[in-house]
Amino acid sequence: MNYIGSKYSLMDFLETTIEEVTGYKNGDYVFADLFAGTGVVGQTYKSKGCTVIANDIQYYSYVLNKHYIENVPELDTKWLDTLNSLPPMEGFIYRNYCEGSGSGRNYFTNENGMKCDAIRTELERLHTAGKMDDHTYFYYLASLVNSIDKYANTASVYGAFLKHIKKSAQKKFQLELLPVIDGPVGTVYNEDINTLIQTIRGDVLYLDPPYNARQYCSNYHVLETIARYDHPELRGVTGLRSSTEQKSKYCSKRTVAETFDDLIRHADFKYIFLSYNNEGLMSLETIREIMSRYGKYQTFTTDYRRFKADKDENRNIKANSTKEYLHCLIK
């Protein structure tokens, strides 16, 4: 997925720095990724042999990480052809997010939205009836979330849809199964991180919080609805769902520093790493001051190509790249 804040292109930098600071050359330790997003970092450390603890307040992220972190290779692939051959149905996605359904929202073509409805409905039926166990259910549900995103008629995020259907969104939707990551079975949570941090412990804690005021619950609200399939009441032109409980205090300049200090204070981990860039809500000085209260602090930097969700002329883009900082604390 083309995901805001994804660390896919920064993994070499992260792995090298974390190994340099900790001295850990194998995966025989507990690694926590508590703003997990699409799970890129957690997957990497699971494959290295780490026992991974993953968490994210967004449910679609929880679904993705339930598969990546808790599943093992012996999963049943027999349902793929059955699900892909289901007849389209006019369900919640079609009625609320498709071009011809009367909602006026062009997130998907009619056919792709109805196919998504058919697969999502059947997954719930199979799971509820006991014909599909939890591991298999999250395998297919995570694959659905990941697959349907490739057919979305957006510039990148779901804060808006495009007026005309772009070429990639016109393609016929097919469910594709995600890879299964080999490694120790970890644990995945869907909780507020500042609450969760008081109940877990480990060796390495990696933090990748939101850097600015744009909430992930608004940017990916359609994927949240597909993951939950809870038929929420929608509002506005873009069909936003209520997300009060998912709004992050890390997206507010008023609350971010105090919330971050609370997190670091309660973290029962020897090594803590924070990814942040030079344009975030917290200044570098604030981060340094907070982390230095709790142990030995140092920082590493690399240049990072800016994520663009729309065309340059629609936003005040200052530069094509930002400086990514990896702040390190040895508690």
Salt bridges, closest charged atoms under 4 A:
GLU15 OE1 - LYS48 NZ 3.30
GLU19 OE2 - LYS25 NZ 3.35
GLU70 OE1 - LYS66 NZ 2.79
ASP76 OD2 - LYS78 NZ 3.77
GLU122 OE2 - ARG125 NH2 2.81
GLU124 OE1 - ARG120 NH1 2.64
ASP134 OD1 - HIS127 NE2 2.66
GLU176 OE1 - LYS150 NZ 3.42
ASP208 OD1 - LYS7 NZ 2.99
GLU224 OE2 - ARG228 NE 2.81
ASP230 OD2 - ARG241 NH2 2.63
ASP261 OD2 - ARG265 NH1 2.68
ASP261 OD1 - ARG293 NH1 2.66
ASP262 OD1 - ARG265 NH2 3.09
ASP262 OD1 - HIS266 ND1 3.32
ASP268 OD2 - ARG201 NE 3.07
GLU279 OE2 - ARG306 NH2 3.11
GLU289 OE2 - ARG293 NH2 3.16
ASP303 OD1 - LYS323 NZ 3.29
ASP310 OD1 - ARG315 NH1 3.85
ASP312 OD1 - LYS308 NZ 3.23
GLU324 OE2 - LYS7 NZ 3.89
